[in-house]
């Protein structure tokens, strides 16, 4: 069953490359937005005695 799924996935080269590009681009953008959020939260934290 896994062999059939792998053959269906890699059978059409354009769809396969488009899928790989879409997954990598979306994971890159998620990580970038998370790092922007963490950087903003790090800059705006309170300077009082609470860590």
C-alpha positions as CSV (number, residue, x, y, z in Angstrom):
1,X,0.0,0.0,0.0
2,X,2.8,2.4,0.8
3,X,4.4,1.6,-2.6
4,X,1.2,2.6,-4.4
5,X,1.0,5.9,-2.4
6,X,4.7,6.6,-3.2
7,X,4.1,5.9,-6.9
8,X,1.1,8.2,-7.0
9,X,3.0,10.9,-5.3
10,X,6.1,10.8,-7.5
11,X,4.3,9.9,-10.7
12,X,3.7,13.5,-11.8
13,X,6.9,15.4,-11.5
14,X,5.3,18.9,-11.7
15,X,2.8,18.2,-8.9
16,X,5.5,16.6,-6.7
17,X,7.8,19.6,-7.1
18,X,5.0,22.0,-6.5
19,X,4.0,20.1,-3.4
20,X,7.6,20.1,-2.0
21,X,7.9,23.9,-2.8
22,X,4.6,24.7,-1.1
23,X,5.5,22.7,2.0
24,X,8.9,24.2,2.4
25,X,7.7,27.7,1.8
26,X,4.9,27.4,4.3
27,X,7.2,26.0,7.0
28,X,9.7,28.7,6.3
29,X,7.0,31.4,6.7
30,X,5.7,29.9,9.9
31,X,9.1,29.8,11.4
32,X,9.8,33.4,10.3
33,X,6.6,34.7,11.8
34,X,7.3,32.8,15.1
35,X,10.7,34.3,15.3
36,X,9.4,37.8,14.6
37,X,6.8,37.3,17.4
38,X,9.4,36.1,19.8
39,X,11.7,39.0,19.0
40,X,9.0,41.5,19.6
41,X,8.0,39.9,22.9
42,X,11.6,39.9,23.9
43,X,12.0,43.6,23.2
44,X,8.8,44.6,25.0
45,X,9.3,42.6,28.2
46,X,9.2,44.4,31.5
47,X,12.5,45.6,33.0
48,X,11.2,45.2,36.5
49,X,12.2,42.4,38.9
50,X,10.0,39.8,37.3
51,X,11.9,37.7,34.8
